[in-house]
């Protein structure tokens, strides 16, 4: 007999939590449920199972779902923006109710603009390109980070807080898990050269176990939870 959608999501969610417990090496891990291809009803199901952190990569979808969450009384929901940032969308991103983190800052001008617009506590991650793929954004060296550090140091009283670093595994790979491990190891090494207390946002549905084994504090999981 086919499982109901509620039972299907519960089974997958329980497996995710079990995997986190088995593979994590840091005390606390935040699994961000990436709901970009899912109806709002899936978000409600996971919320009712106790999950609170959800991610979207398009501001239009995030705005729509955040308003639905308010209308449905999901007051404890926590939104994460994980997509490409456009200068003209920074005001809209900053204004999202219950937005707690921005995972994809890669340009100094964007960070400067967020500092000017954020009026509530929000964490941010600086994105690194650890795979060397040209189609990806992100910093490629610690030297590039210096201008970010100067801006961060001059805004220590801001409600916008530097939380950590973010990366993605290689998009196209014949040895996906090996390449993912290399990408995540690079990010962890970069982090350790900056500040070992910073968080690491890395790992998606296909490689989150590897990311956890290398110290991920945030994983972004979509298809393994929601794909029908």
N, C-alpha and C positions, 0 to 999 in steps of 0.2 A: 504494500500500500504506500502511495506517495505521501511524503511528509507534508504537513501544512507549512506555510511560509514561516509561521512563528517557530515551529519545531525545527525547521531547516536552519534558520538563523541562530537559534539557541545551540544547536549541535555544532555549528561552525564557530560560534563565539566561545563556547566551552573549550573547543580544540585550540583556538588561538590563545586563550588564557593559560591552558596547559603547556603549550609550546613556550610561552613567555617564561613561565615558571621553570621549565627545564633548561632553557638556553641562555637566560639572562645572566650577566655578570655584574650588573649594577643593582642597587637595592630596589629602585623604583623605575618602572617602565610605563610610559604612556602610549597605549595603542590608539592611533588616530584612525577612526573608521572613515575611509574615503568614500563618500556617498554620491559622487558626481554622476553616476549612471543609474542611481537608485531612486525609486519614488519615495516621497516623504513617509509613506506608511512603513517602509523598512527602518527609517530612522526612529520612528515611534516604537517599533518592536524592540530594537536594541536599547533604546532609552528605558523602556519598561523592564528590560533585563538588568538594568543597573549601569549601562554604559553612558558616558557623558561627553566624550571627546570625538568630534566629527570634523572632517576636512573637506574643503571644496577648492577646486582650482580655477573656477570662473566666478568673477564677482557677481554676475547676473544671477547665477544659480544660488550663490551664497546669500544674496539679498532676499531672494524669494523664499528659500528654506528657513532663513532666520526669522522672517516674518511669520511663516507658518508655525514655527516653534513657539513664538510668542502667543499666537492665537490658540494653540493647543495646550498652553500651560506648561511647556517643557522649560521651566524656569532655570534649571541647573545645567542646561546644555552649555558646552564650551566649543566654540568654533575655532578652527585653524585654517588660515589661508595658505595654500600650498602651491599656487600656480604662478605663472609668469606675471610680473608686475609691470603695468603700464603707467606712465606718469599721470595721465588723465584719470586714472581709476583710484589713485591713492586716497583721495578724500572719501570716496565711497567705501573702500576697504576699512579705513579708520573708523567709520561711523557705524559699522555692524554691531548690533547688540550682542553681548556675550562673546565677542571676539577676544581670544586669549593669546593667540600666537600667530606670527607671520613667519613662514619657514623659508622664504625664497628671496631674501634681499641680496642683490648682487651688484648694485650700482650705488655709488656714494650719493648721487643726486636724489635717489629714491629714499635713502635713509634720512637725508637732510629734510626732505619733504614730509616724511612720517613724523619726525621730531616736531615739525611745525604744526601738524594737524591732530596728533593723538591727544585725546583728553581723558583717557582712562588707562588703567594698567594693562599693558600688552607686552608680551615677550617677543623677541625676534631672533631669528637664526640667519647667519650669513652663509650664502650658498657657495660651495666650492665645486669646481669641475675636476673630479679626480680620475675620470676615464679618458680625458683627452679628446673627446668627441666634439667636433666643431659645431654640431647642431645644438649642443647644450650650452646654457649659460653658466656663469659662476666664475669665481676667482680661481687662479691656477697656482698662485704662489703666496707665501707669507709676506713678501714685499708689497704686494697689492693691498694687503690688509692694513698697512700703516696709516693710510689716509682715513680708513674707517676708525681705527683706534683713536686718532686725534679727535674725530668728531664725537665718538662715544665718550671720551674723557671730558670733553667740554659740555656734555649733556648728562652728567651723572645724576642730576636732580629731576630728570625727565621721567614721566610715567612709562615711557618706552624703555624696556630693559633688554640688554644684550644677554641672550640665554645660551647660545651655542652656535655650532656649525651644522650645516646640512649638505648632503650629497646624495647622488643616485648611482646605482650600479650601471654597468655598461648596457646600453639599449639593445644592441645587436651583438650577440656573442655565441660562438660555438661551445664555449666553456663558461656558461653563465655564472655558476656559483664560484668558480675559481676567479673569474674577473671581478665579480662582486666583492669577494673577500679582499682582493687587492685594492679596490676602490675604498672600501670601508677601513681597511688597515691604514691607508694613506690619510684618511680624514682623522682617524684616531691619533695618528702620529703628529699631524699638524696641530690638533687640539692640545696635545701634550707639550708642544713647543710654545704654545701661547699661554694656556692656563688649564691645568688638568681638571679643574672643577667645572669647566664648561660642559654643557650637554651636547649630545650627538643625535641629530635627526637623520636617520638613514635606515634603509630597508623597506621593501614593499612586499606584496603578496608572494612573489617568487623567490625572494632572498632574505626575508626578515630573520630567519633563524641564524643565518650567517652574521647578519648585522648585530643581533643580540649577543652572539658569542664574542663580538669585538667591541662591545660596550655601548650599544645603542640605548639611549634613554627614551627616544620617541621613534616609533615605527609607523609607517603610513600604509594601511592595509585596506584594499578595496575589493578586488575580484574574488579573493579567497573567502571573503565574507558574503558578498552580495550577488555574485554572478549566479544566475539561475541555471 
